Amino acid sequence: MKCEQMLAALSDYIDGDLDPEFCAAFEEHMQDCDPCVLVIDNLRKTIRAYSAGKPYEIPAELHDRLCGLLREAWERKFSISN
């Protein structure tokens, strides 16, 4: 199995929707492919974080900076030029 095939089936793998034969090939690929293992681990962690249902409070400084950057991008995109 190539990385491209594995990545195309990633959602089905995470959801447990792959047939056992394909799943075995998927897991065999991961034994020798560190980048694919990292992708799957990050995806699992992301799913776990979101499924916990607990909001994550970001620091006020980061919130303010992010809002400022979004506001600037909005103004650049939608400003009316004379």
N, C-alpha and C positions, 0 to 999 in steps of 0.2 A: 504494500500500500504506500502511496506517495502522500506527502503532506497535504497537497491540494485535495485529494480524495477525503482525507481525514477531516480537514477543515470544513468541507462541504457537508459532512455528516455529523458535525459537532453537536448541533442542537438535538438531533435524534439520539445521539449517544448520551448526552447529559440527561435527556428525558427518559432514557431507558427504552427507546422505541426501535432499536436496531435488532435485526434477527441475530441469533447467537453466533452464526458463522462469521458474519460481518463484524460483530462485536469482538470476536476473538482476533481477527486480523487487525482491528483497531487497537486493541490492547498490545498486540505483538509489536505494532509500529511504535507505540509509546515507550517500549522497553529500550529502544535505541535512538530515540529522537527527543533530546532535551527541550528544544524549542516548542514542540507540540505539547509536551508535558506542562511547560510553563503556561501555555495558552489555556489548557484545560484547568489547571489549578487556579489561575486568575478568574476564569469564568465561574468556577464553582464557588470561589470566595465572594464574587460579586453577587451571585444568586443567593447565597446564604445571607449576605449583608442586607439585601433588599427584602428577602422573605422574612427576616426577623421582625419587620414592621416597626422598628424603632427609628424615629428620626435622629439624624446626626446633626448636632449643633456645630456649625462652623464658627471659628473665631470672628468676632465683630470686625476686626481689621480686614480679614479676608473677604467677608461679606461686603463691606464698604468698597473695597478695591474692585471686586467682581461687578458690583452694581455700577460703579463708575465706568469700567471698561465696556459693559453692555450698553450703557447710556451713550457713550461716545460712538460706539459702532452704530447704534440706532440713528443717532443724529447725522453721522456721515452718510448712511444709506438713504435716509428719508428727508434730508434737508432740502429745502427748495432754493435753488439758485436763481439769482436775479439776472 
